[in-house]
């Protein structure tokens, strides 16, 4: 019986080592665009820090990690938040892209946020975040990236 226990222990340790060596599965990788946006807004209630590991296109992720970050949380149009809620809807979708609209409430104020997605390698990636009002925020523009 001790040989079986030893073998089980060794196989278990090998499995843990293999799992640690593999890259982490992206949280948002296989989700629909509207499900990604719902997950983003749910993060404000779950951990108090807002969303982490958001699936941006590489050029956006690169710019946001440097000095070009706009300096506020553009998903909620604020630097701080209380209880964030959002009503999310898929506006349009085709084989290459999608548009998701979120009606976001933060500190009792409601704002509309539109999030453009691009499908790359079978995964949905955020290509832009915009406020659809006159002179509204445009993430790509604020980062110096070309429009979609």
C-alpha positions in Angstrom: 0.0 0.0 0.0 2.9 2.4 0.7 4.2 2.0 -2.9 0.7 3.0 -4.2 0.7 6.1 -1.9 4.2 7.1 -3.0 3.3 6.7 -6.7 0.1 8.7 -6.2 2.1 11.4 -4.3 4.8 11.6 -7.1 2.2 11.7 -9.8 0.4 14.5 -7.9 3.6 16.5 -7.5 4.5 16.0 -11.2 1.0 17.3 -12.1 1.4 20.4 -9.9 4.9 21.1 -11.5 3.5 20.7 -15.0 0.6 23.1 -14.2 2.9 25.7 -12.7 5.1 25.5 -15.9 2.2 26.1 -18.3 1.1 29.7 -19.0 -2.0 30.8 -17.2 -5.2 30.5 -19.2 -6.4 34.0 -20.0 -9.6 34.7 -18.0 -11.3 36.4 -20.9 -10.0 34.3 -23.9 -13.0 32.3 -24.9 -15.8 34.6 -23.9 -18.3 36.5 -26.0 -17.6 40.2 -26.3 -20.6 41.1 -24.1 -19.6 38.5 -21.5 -16.1 40.1 -21.4 -17.7 43.5 -20.7 -19.9 42.0 -18.0 -16.9 40.5 -16.4 -15.1 43.8 -16.5 -17.9 45.6 -14.7 -18.5 42.7 -12.2 -14.8 43.1 -11.1 -15.6 46.5 -9.5 -17.9 44.7 -7.0 -15.8 41.5 -6.5 -12.4 42.7 -5.6 -12.6 46.4 -5.1 -9.8 47.1 -7.5 -11.6 47.0 -10.8 -10.7 44.7 -13.7 -7.4 43.0 -14.1 -5.8 41.3 -17.2 -8.3 42.9 -19.6 -7.9 41.4 -23.1 -6.7 44.5 -25.1 -5.2 44.4 -28.6 -1.4 44.3 -28.2 -0.8 47.9 -29.3 -3.3 49.2 -26.7 -1.9 47.0 -23.9 1.6 48.3 -24.7 0.5 51.9 -24.6 -1.5 51.5 -21.4 1.5 49.9 -19.6 3.6 53.0 -20.2 3.4 56.7 -19.7 0.5 57.1 -22.1 -2.2 55.8 -19.8 -4.9 58.4 -19.6 -4.7 58.6 -15.8 -8.2 57.5 -15.0 -10.4 54.4 -15.3 -12.0 54.9 -18.7 -14.4 52.0 -18.2 -16.2 54.0 -15.5 -15.0 57.5 -16.5 -13.6 58.2 -13.0 -10.6 57.8 -10.8 -12.7 56.3 -8.0 -15.8 54.3 -7.7 -18.5 53.2 -5.2 -20.9 50.5 -6.3 -20.6 50.2 -10.0 -23.4 48.7 -12.0 -23.8 48.2 -15.8 -26.4 47.1 -18.2 -24.5 45.6 -21.2 -25.8 45.0 -24.7 -24.3 43.6 -27.9 -24.9 46.3 -30.5 -23.4 44.6 -33.5 -21.1 41.7 -34.4 -19.6 40.1 -37.5 -16.7 37.7 -38.2 -14.1 40.4 -37.5 -15.4 42.7 -34.9 -18.2 43.6 -32.4 -19.5 46.7 -30.6 -20.8 46.4 -27.0 -22.6 49.2 -25.2 -22.6 49.6 -21.4 -24.9 51.9 -19.5 -22.7 52.4 -16.4 -23.7 53.8 -13.1 -21.1 55.0 -10.7 -21.7 57.3 -7.7 -25.3 57.5 -8.9 -24.3 59.0 -12.3 -25.2 57.1 -15.4 -22.9 57.2 -18.5 -22.7 55.3 -21.8 -19.5 53.5 -22.8 -19.0 51.8 -26.1 -16.3 49.1 -26.4 -15.1 48.0 -29.8 -13.8 44.5 -30.2 -11.6 42.8 -32.9 -11.4 39.0 -33.2 -7.8 37.8 -33.5 -6.8 34.2 -33.4 -10.3 33.2 -32.4 -10.3 35.5 -29.3 -12.1 38.8 -28.8 -9.8 41.7 -28.0 -10.7 45.2 -26.9 -9.7 47.6 -29.8 -11.2 50.8 -28.4 -13.2 52.3 -25.5 -15.3 55.4 -26.4 -17.9 57.8 -24.9 -20.5 58.4 -27.6 -21.1 62.1 -26.8 -19.8 65.3 -28.4 -16.1 65.6 -27.8 -16.2 62.3 -25.8 -13.2 60.2 -24.8 -11.7 57.9 -27.3 -9.0 55.5 -26.0 -7.2 55.0 -29.3 -7.0 58.7 -29.9 -5.8 59.4 -26.4 -3.0 56.8 -26.9 -2.0 58.3 -30.2 -3.2 55.2 -32.1 -4.9 55.4 -35.5 -8.7 55.0 -35.6 -10.2 51.6 -36.3 
